[in-house]
Amino acid sequence: MKMSKKKFMGFTLFHFTTLVLISLLPVHAKALNFFLGDDLLEVPLTKVELQKIKVNAGWAKGDDQTLIFEVVNGLKGPIQCGAANVDLNDGKSVGKQFVPKFAIPGNATRNASMNVVKGTMKAYALTCTCFKRKGSDECVNPLKN
C-alpha cells in the first residue's frame, strides 16, 4: 500500500489530521502544565501561610443540603484548593475533588461547595497548595513570568 505524500502549506495529511484531533480534545486534557518551567513547583502551604488563610463553612438560608466554603487568601500570591473532606457526626466522612482546582488570587475571596446535609458535619478540611519558584518562599502565579 502506497501512502500519498501530498503536502499543503508544508503539512502532510498526517500532520493535519493530528492537529485536528488535538483541537477536538477537551480543554482540561490540553492543560498539561506546559507553562510550568523547571523552576516552578506546586507545594503544600506552610504553617505560617496557613495562618493567613481563613476558611468559613456554612449553609445558605433555605438550602440545608449544600455546604459552602468561603476561602479568604491573606497571602500576597495566589493559592489553589483541590479537595475538601468533611467528617460527619456518624463517624463517616465525605470528600470532594475540585476539578479543576479552584484558584484564589492573593488578598481575595472565593467560594466552593459540596453536598453535606446541615447538622451532620463534625469537622472539615480543605487541601490547598501554591506554586513557588525553587529557592523562594513566596507563592507566585505560574502563568506570569
C-alpha positions, 0 to 999 in steps of 0.5 A: 500500500502506497501512502500519498505524500501530498503536502499543503502549506508544508503539512502532510495529511498526517500532520493535519489530521493530528492537529485536528484531533488535538483541537477536538480534545477537551480543554482540561486534557490540553492543560498539561502544565506546559507553562510550568518551567523547571523552576516552578513547583506546586507545594503544600502551604506552610504553617505560617501561610496557613495562618493567613488563610481563613476558611468559613463553612456554612449553609445558605438560608433555605438550602440545608443540603449544600455546604459552602466554603468561603476561602479568604487568601491573606497571602500576597500570591495566589493559592489553589484548593483541590479537595475538601473532606468533611467528617460527619457526626456518624463517624463517616466522612465525605470528600470532594475533588475540585476539578479543576482546582479552584484558584484564589488570587492573593488578598481575595475571596472565593467560594466552593461547595459540596453536598453535606446535609446541615447538622451532620458535619463534625469537622472539615478540611480543605487541601490547598497548595501554591506554586513557588519558584525553587529557592523562594518562599513566596507563592507566585502565579505560574502563568506570569513570568 
